[in-house]
Amino acid sequence: MIEPQETPVLDAKGVSKSFGAVLALRDASLRVRKGEIVALMGANGAGKSTFVKILTGVLRPDTGHVRIKGRDSQVGSPAEARRSGVVPVYQEPSLIPDLDVADNLRLGNTRAEPFRHWVAELGIPDLRMDDMIGRLPLATLRILDLARALAAEPDVLLLDEMTAALPTDLVERVLRVIRQQADAGRSVIYISHRFTEIAALCDNATVLRDGVTVGSVPIAPGIEERIVEMMLGADLSHTNAAPLSVKSRPSDLPRLRLRGIGAGPRLTDVSFDLHKGEVLGVVALEGQGQDELFDVLAGNLRATAGTVEIDGRPASFRHPADAIVAGLTFVPGNRSQALLMPRSVRENIALPLVAELRKWGIISKRDEDARVSAAIERLQIDTRAQGEVRRLSGGNQQKVTIARWVAKGVQTLLLFDPTRGIDIRTKRQIYTLVRDLANKGAAVLFYTSELAEVRLACDRAVVIFNGRVVAMVEAADADEPTLLRAAYGLTEKAPV
């Protein structure tokens, strides 16, 4: 419920921030009133992450000011921001993986009772306080971060791509809780690339482009096209969400064949074939076994049942290195797990090439540079801040995780929610790259939490429910109602 006559609960004006020669923000402004949900939008690299870090005390601005509840704020740390009433949920989990849930709460001075309430309200009622954070799936970690923030009773809740790693059932719960917070008079800054959520949830949208706030617009029917124009400031023909051309499933020997794969308590019976030249989507709601499936194929988890064949030969993996040697390369959903954040773009991309030294001996520096440069150009990675990968936007970080395998050479690519939290232009680049890799003979397994992506990137999709394959859907038939119905187990199992 917006109360327009009151002083804005948060008012930022003329904010700028540089990192050496890189000007991340030039003139960013944002106003949020009590009870208002404001979408903060912009393409990757527009400055959203830097702006968020300034608003939450991680960074100090070079110029401009931030007022919180009518007072000039000189927030110098996230703890000070929380005391001022601004509580963030960042795009990546902010929990310590080597501690359990209870210890993480104590470190953050989070009260256990309201935390438990919000965890249950958000759809994870069976969470144990002695669960180790490092063993929980990414979607659960996102819910825990949100529950911690809600337990602090914030005046301004800042959510950075909150739903990007969540399946549909948890997304619905999160959106309902956010709306309840606004109805209770709390304010929300909502960062998302999902226009359907923006339209359903937000009151206004503030748009950044190249570090500058280019405008704010009220949310109304048909506003999406105007927002995209503001975000990109250029011809939009390359962002149209039309399906990419796909081809029929080949009839040759499968690159990857799974039969009756089980692992842990969630993955019980998964079978499918993945062929050379094919992009096979994986669709599942939270906790249906998709995490375990990819961990098995990546060598992070031993299968307890079933068989894996690669090019017709039995395969098993004791270690991720075994999977890589077998030609299976994994891009995880959590970018921070895949990247050496303090290292450069080139060092991160070259990492698999360095690993080849043990087998093949000295690698040519000229060849390494050529392969890395080609991968950077192919994925159009912004290298202005290449001194440290952590200074890149989320979309560029994701492209680096994929580029390292493009530089090495791809046989079978395992992509776990690769477009989570990135803008529409970068998503389209990834779709195009995936299709190009498939056209050149690679096999791609593509889990996505966004059902619309199946038609945009895949040839067909396998749907998993309760640890089992319940449907195999061709791309032409993979509309969201069909996939969602299957993901809830409301269909018969289809042949693979």
Secondary structure by P-SEA (a helix, b strand, c coil): cccccccccbbbcbbbbbccccccccbbbbbbcccbbbbbcccccccaaaaaaaaacccccccccccccccccccccaaaaaaaccccccccccccccccaaaaaaaacccaaaaaaaaaaacccccccccccccccaaaaaaaaaaaaaaacccbbbbccccccccaaaaaaaaaaaaaaaaabbbbbcccccaaaaaacccbbbbbccccccccccccccaaaaaaaaaccccccccccccccccccccccccbbbccccccccccbbbbcccccbbbbbbbcccccaaaaaaaaaccccccccccccccbbbbbccaaaaaaacbbbbcccccccccccccaaaaaaaaaaaaccccccccaaaaaaaaaaaaaaaccccccccccccccaaaaaaaaaaaaaaacccbbbbccccccccaaaaaaaaaaaaaaaaabbbbbbbbcccccccccccbbbbbcccccccccccccccaaaaaaaaacccccccc
